[in-house]
Amino acid sequence: MLTVKRAMQITYSPAYTIVPTYECFNRCSYCNFRVDPGLDNWMTIDRATQILTDLQGTGLCEILILSGEVHPQSSRRQAWFDRIYHLCQLALDFGFLPHSNVGPLSYSEMEKLAQVNVSMGLMLESLDPILLEGVHRHAPSKVPAIRLEQLNWAGQLKIPFTTGLLLGIGESEQDWATSLQSIADIYGQWGHIQEVILQPYSPGSQESFGGLGFDINKLPTAIKLARQILPEDIAIQIPPNLIPSPDLLLACLAAGARDLGGIVPKDEVNPDYHHLQLPALTILLASAGWELSPRLPIYPSHEQYLSGSLLAYIQANRQARIK
C-alpha cells in the first residue's frame, strides 16, 4: 500500500493588532512603539467597532490587543484597564479571539482580563541585570523580578501564555540560557506556557538606542539552545519579517522553530519591517518540505484551562471558519 508522507507543519496565527494606546511610562531606548503619556488619543470603542466590522469575512481569527502601559499609580489606570477589557469583549462579540499583551498587571487585573482572552502574553526579554543600566534604565516595569512574577501569576491563574526573549539589546549570550531555564522552570510548575518567542532586536526609525541590531546569523544557534532547554510542549516562535534572508528563515526552522506568530498587516512593534505575503511564505516553506498552517491564538493542548464561556467562543469561531 502506497503511503503519502505528510509535510511537517509550521503554524502561524491570522491576526490583526488593535492598539488601545501607544502612550507608555516606560522609556526603553530600543522602542519604536511608544509615545509620551498624554500625547496619544486612545482607541475608542466606536473606532474598534468599525475596524472589527471591516474585518468580518477576511479569515482572520486573532485580535492582538497590544498596548503601551499606563503607570500603576496613575489616576487613568482604571480607565485604561477598562478600555482594554471592553475591547477584548468586543472582539469576542464579533467572533474573533483576543490575545492581550499590555504589560505587567496586578493580580486582580490579570484575573479579570483572563475572562475575556483565550490567551495572554508578556515578554520576559532578559534577566540580565546589566540592562537596568542600559536600555531599561528608564523602564521600571522591565525589572526582571516583575516579569517573572507575571509569568508565575499567569500560571496560578491557568492562563495560556506566551513569553519570550529579546535578543541583542546588550544582554550576554549566557543570559539566553539563564532566561530560557527560568521559563522552563516556571512551565514545569504550572504548565501554562504555550510558546516562547525568540525576537531579534532590529533597529527602527523611531528609537533612541542606535544599536547595530542582533547578529541575525546567530538566530539558529539561539533556537537550538532554546530547543535543548525548553520542554517539547513549548513551541518556539520566530518573527519572519525580522529575518531578511529566505535561506536563514529555513535554517531557523531546521534548528527547531515551529511557529511564525501573528502574520499581521502591520507589525506595530517593528513598523519598519513588513511581513511577506502569505502566498510567498507558503511557497518558500513548501520548497523545504514545510506546510504553513493557520492556528488559533490558543493551542489545543491548553484549551483545558479555559472557562466554558471562552470555549464556546472558540467553538463558534471554528464553525464559522468551516462554513
MARTILO-679648 format. One line per 5 residues: their letters; for each residue x, y, z of C-alpha. Coordinates in Angstrom, 1 decimal, always signed. Layout:
% MARTILO-679648
a) X/Y/Z; ...
This chain:
% MARTILO-679648
mltvk) +0.0/+0.0/+0.0; +1.4/+3.4/-1.0; +1.7/+5.9/+1.9; +1.9/+9.6/+1.4; +4.4/+11.4/+3.6
ramqi) +2.8/+14.4/+5.2; +4.8/+17.7/+5.1; +5.9/+18.9/+8.5; +3.8/+21.8/+9.8; +4.8/+25.3/+10.6
tyspa) +2.0/+27.3/+12.2; +1.0/+31.0/+12.2; -1.9/+33.0/+13.5; -4.0/+35.1/+11.1; -4.2/+38.2/+13.2
ytivp) -4.9/+41.9/+13.4; -3.5/+44.3/+16.0; -5.6/+46.8/+17.9; -3.7/+49.3/+20.0; -5.7/+50.8/+22.8
tyecf) -2.9/+53.4/+23.3; +0.7/+54.0/+22.3; +1.5/+56.0/+25.3; +3.8/+54.3/+27.8; +5.5/+55.4/+31.0
nrcsy) +8.5/+53.1/+30.2; +11.2/+54.6/+28.0; +13.1/+51.6/+26.6; +15.7/+53.1/+24.3; +15.1/+50.5/+21.6
cnfrv) +11.4/+51.1/+21.4; +9.7/+52.0/+18.1; +6.2/+51.9/+19.5; +5.7/+54.3/+22.4; +4.7/+57.9/+22.7
dpgld) +4.9/+60.0/+25.8; +2.0/+59.9/+28.3; -0.7/+62.3/+27.4; +0.3/+62.6/+23.7; -1.9/+59.8/+22.3
nwmti) -5.7/+59.6/+21.7; -6.9/+56.3/+23.0; -8.6/+53.8/+20.7; -12.4/+54.4/+21.1; -15.0/+51.7/+21.2
dratq) -16.6/+53.2/+18.1; -13.4/+53.1/+16.2; -12.7/+49.5/+17.2; -16.3/+48.5/+16.2; -15.7/+49.9/+12.7
iltdl) -12.3/+48.0/+12.5; -13.9/+44.7/+13.6; -16.8/+45.2/+11.2; -14.4/+45.7/+8.3; -12.5/+42.5/+9.3
qgtgl) -15.6/+40.3/+9.1; -15.1/+37.6/+6.5; -11.4/+38.2/+6.0; -10.3/+34.8/+7.5; -8.6/+36.4/+10.5
ceili) -9.1/+34.8/+13.9; -6.9/+36.6/+16.4; -7.2/+40.1/+17.6; -4.0/+41.1/+19.3; -4.6/+43.7/+21.9
lsgev) -1.2/+45.4/+22.2; -0.9/+48.4/+24.5; +1.5/+50.8/+25.9; +1.5/+51.0/+29.7; -0.2/+53.5/+32.0
hpqss) +1.6/+53.8/+35.3; +0.0/+51.6/+38.1; -0.4/+54.6/+40.3; -1.9/+56.9/+37.6; -5.4/+58.2/+38.0
rrqaw) -6.0/+57.0/+34.5; -5.0/+53.4/+35.2; -8.6/+52.1/+35.8; -9.9/+53.8/+32.6; -7.0/+52.3/+30.7
fdriy) -7.7/+48.8/+32.0; -11.5/+49.1/+31.4; -10.8/+50.2/+27.8; -8.7/+47.1/+27.2; -11.3/+44.8/+28.9
hlcql) -14.1/+46.2/+26.7; -12.0/+45.9/+23.5; -11.4/+42.2/+24.3; -15.1/+41.6/+24.9; -16.0/+43.5/+21.7
aldfg) -13.6/+41.2/+19.8; -15.3/+38.2/+21.2; -18.7/+39.6/+20.3; -17.6/+39.9/+16.7; -16.4/+36.3/+16.6
flphs) -12.7/+36.9/+17.0; -10.4/+35.5/+19.6; -8.5/+38.1/+21.7; -4.9/+37.7/+22.9; -3.7/+40.6/+25.1
nvgpl) -0.2/+41.8/+25.7; -0.4/+45.0/+27.7; +2.5/+45.0/+30.1; +2.5/+43.9/+33.8; -0.8/+43.7/+35.5
sysem) -1.9/+43.5/+39.1; -3.1/+40.0/+40.1; -6.7/+41.1/+40.1; -6.3/+42.8/+36.7; -4.8/+39.7/+35.3
eklaq) -7.5/+37.6/+36.7; -10.3/+39.8/+35.3; -8.7/+40.2/+31.9; -8.3/+36.4/+31.6; -12.1/+36.2/+31.5
vnvsm) -12.2/+37.8/+28.0; -8.9/+36.4/+26.5; -8.3/+33.0/+25.1; -4.6/+33.6/+25.8; -2.3/+36.3/+27.0
glmle) +1.4/+37.3/+26.8; +4.3/+39.2/+28.2; +7.9/+39.1/+27.0; +10.4/+38.2/+29.7; +13.0/+39.8/+27.3
sldpi) +16.1/+39.1/+29.5; +17.1/+38.5/+33.1; +20.5/+40.1/+32.7; +20.6/+42.9/+35.3; +23.1/+44.9/+33.2
llegv) +20.1/+46.0/+31.1; +18.8/+48.1/+34.0; +21.9/+50.3/+33.5; +21.4/+50.4/+29.7; +18.3/+50.0/+27.5
hrhap) +16.0/+49.5/+30.5; +17.4/+52.3/+32.6; +14.1/+54.3/+32.3; +11.8/+51.3/+32.2; +10.5/+50.4/+35.7
skvpa) +8.3/+47.6/+34.6; +11.2/+45.8/+32.9; +12.7/+44.8/+36.3; +13.3/+41.0/+35.9; +11.6/+40.1/+39.2
irleq) +8.4/+41.8/+38.0; +8.4/+39.9/+34.7; +9.0/+36.6/+36.5; +6.2/+37.3/+38.9; +3.9/+37.9/+36.0
lnwag) +4.7/+34.5/+34.5; +4.0/+32.8/+37.8; +0.8/+34.7/+38.4; -0.4/+33.6/+34.9; +0.4/+30.0/+35.9
qlkip) -1.5/+30.3/+39.1; -4.5/+31.6/+37.2; -4.1/+28.9/+34.5; -3.8/+31.4/+31.6; -2.5/+30.0/+28.3
fttgl) +0.6/+32.2/+27.9; +3.2/+33.4/+25.5; +6.6/+34.9/+26.6; +10.0/+35.2/+25.0; +13.4/+36.8/+24.8
llgig) +14.5/+39.9/+23.0; +18.0/+39.2/+21.6; +20.7/+41.7/+21.0; +19.8/+44.6/+23.4; +23.0/+44.3/+25.5
eseqd) +22.5/+41.0/+27.3; +25.1/+38.4/+27.5; +24.7/+35.2/+25.5; +25.0/+33.3/+28.8; +21.8/+35.1/+29.8
watsl) +19.9/+33.4/+27.0; +20.4/+30.1/+28.8; +19.6/+31.6/+32.2; +16.4/+33.2/+30.9; +15.2/+30.1/+29.0
qsiad) +15.8/+27.9/+32.0; +13.7/+30.3/+34.2; +10.9/+30.0/+31.6; +11.3/+26.2/+31.6; +11.2/+26.1/+35.4
iygqw) +8.0/+28.1/+35.6; +6.4/+26.0/+32.9; +7.4/+22.9/+34.9; +5.5/+24.3/+37.9; +2.3/+25.4/+36.1
ghiqe) +2.3/+24.0/+32.5; +0.6/+27.2/+31.1; +3.3/+28.5/+28.6; +2.3/+27.7/+25.0; +5.2/+29.3/+23.1
vilqp) +8.4/+31.2/+23.5; +9.3/+33.9/+21.1; +12.9/+34.5/+20.1; +12.8/+38.0/+18.8; +16.0/+39.6/+17.3
yspgs) +16.4/+43.3/+18.1; +16.0/+45.1/+14.8; +16.9/+48.8/+14.6; +14.0/+51.1/+13.7; +13.5/+54.7/+12.7
qesfg) +11.8/+55.9/+15.9; +14.2/+54.6/+18.6; +16.9/+56.3/+20.5; +19.1/+53.3/+21.2; +21.0/+53.3/+17.9
glgfd) +22.4/+49.8/+18.4; +23.6/+47.7/+15.5; +20.9/+45.1/+15.9; +21.2/+41.4/+16.7; +23.6/+39.4/+14.6
inklp) +20.8/+37.6/+12.8; +23.1/+34.8/+11.7; +23.2/+33.7/+15.4; +19.5/+33.1/+15.5; +19.6/+29.4/+14.5
taikl) +22.1/+28.9/+17.4; +19.7/+30.6/+19.8; +16.9/+28.4/+18.6; +18.9/+25.2/+19.1; +19.7/+26.3/+22.6
arqil) +16.1/+27.0/+23.3; +15.1/+23.6/+21.9; +17.6/+22.0/+24.2; +16.4/+23.8/+27.3; +12.6/+24.2/+26.8
pedia) +10.2/+21.3/+27.1; +9.0/+19.9/+23.8; +5.4/+21.0/+24.6; +6.5/+24.7/+24.3; +6.6/+25.9/+20.7
iqipp) +9.4/+28.1/+19.6; +8.2/+31.2/+17.6; +10.2/+33.5/+15.4; +9.0/+36.6/+13.6; +9.7/+36.0/+9.8
nlips) +9.6/+39.8/+9.0; +12.8/+40.3/+11.1; +14.7/+37.6/+9.2; +16.0/+39.1/+6.0; +17.1/+36.0/+4.1
pdlll) +14.8/+33.2/+2.9; +17.7/+30.7/+3.5; +18.2/+31.9/+7.0; +14.4/+31.6/+7.8; +14.6/+28.0/+6.6
aclaa) +17.7/+27.4/+8.7; +15.8/+28.7/+11.7; +13.0/+26.2/+11.1; +15.6/+23.4/+10.7; +17.0/+24.4/+14.0
gardl) +13.7/+23.9/+15.8; +11.4/+26.9/+15.3; +7.8/+25.7/+14.6; +5.7/+28.9/+14.7; +5.8/+32.3/+12.9
ggivp) +3.4/+34.1/+15.3; +0.8/+36.5/+14.2; +1.0/+37.4/+10.5; -0.4/+40.9/+10.6; -0.9/+43.8/+8.1
kdevn) +1.4/+46.0/+10.3; +4.0/+44.9/+12.9; +3.3/+47.6/+15.5; +6.4/+46.8/+17.5; +8.7/+46.8/+14.4
pdyhh) +6.8/+49.1/+11.9; +9.8/+49.3/+9.6; +9.8/+45.6/+8.9; +6.9/+44.2/+6.8; +5.7/+40.6/+6.5
lqlpa) +6.0/+38.6/+3.3; +2.6/+37.9/+1.8; +1.2/+34.5/+2.8; +1.4/+33.0/-0.7; +5.2/+33.8/-0.8
ltill) +5.8/+32.4/+2.6; +3.8/+29.3/+1.7; +5.8/+28.7/-1.4; +9.1/+29.3/+0.4; +8.3/+26.8/+3.2
asagw) +7.0/+24.2/+0.7; +10.3/+24.3/-1.1; +11.9/+22.8/+2.0; +9.1/+20.4/+2.8; +7.2/+22.5/+5.3
elspr) +3.5/+23.1/+5.3; +2.3/+26.6/+6.5; -0.9/+26.1/+8.5; -3.1/+28.7/+10.3; -3.8/+28.2/+14.0
lpiyp) -5.9/+29.9/+16.8; -4.2/+32.0/+19.5; -5.0/+29.2/+21.9; -3.2/+25.8/+21.4; -5.5/+22.8/+21.6
sheqy) -3.4/+21.4/+24.5; -4.2/+24.5/+26.5; -8.0/+24.7/+25.9; -8.5/+22.7/+29.1; -7.6/+25.8/+31.1
lsgsl) -10.4/+28.0/+29.7; -13.9/+28.6/+31.1; -16.9/+27.2/+29.4; -17.9/+30.6/+28.0; -14.5/+31.1/+26.3
layiq) -14.6/+27.6/+24.9; -18.0/+28.4/+23.4; -16.4/+31.4/+21.6; -13.6/+29.1/+20.3; -16.1/+26.6/+19.0
anrqa) -18.2/+29.3/+17.3; -15.0/+30.6/+15.7; -14.1/+27.2/+14.4; -17.6/+26.6/+13.0; -17.6/+30.0/+11.2
rik) -14.2/+29.2/+9.6; -15.5/+25.8/+8.3; -18.6/+27.4/+6.5
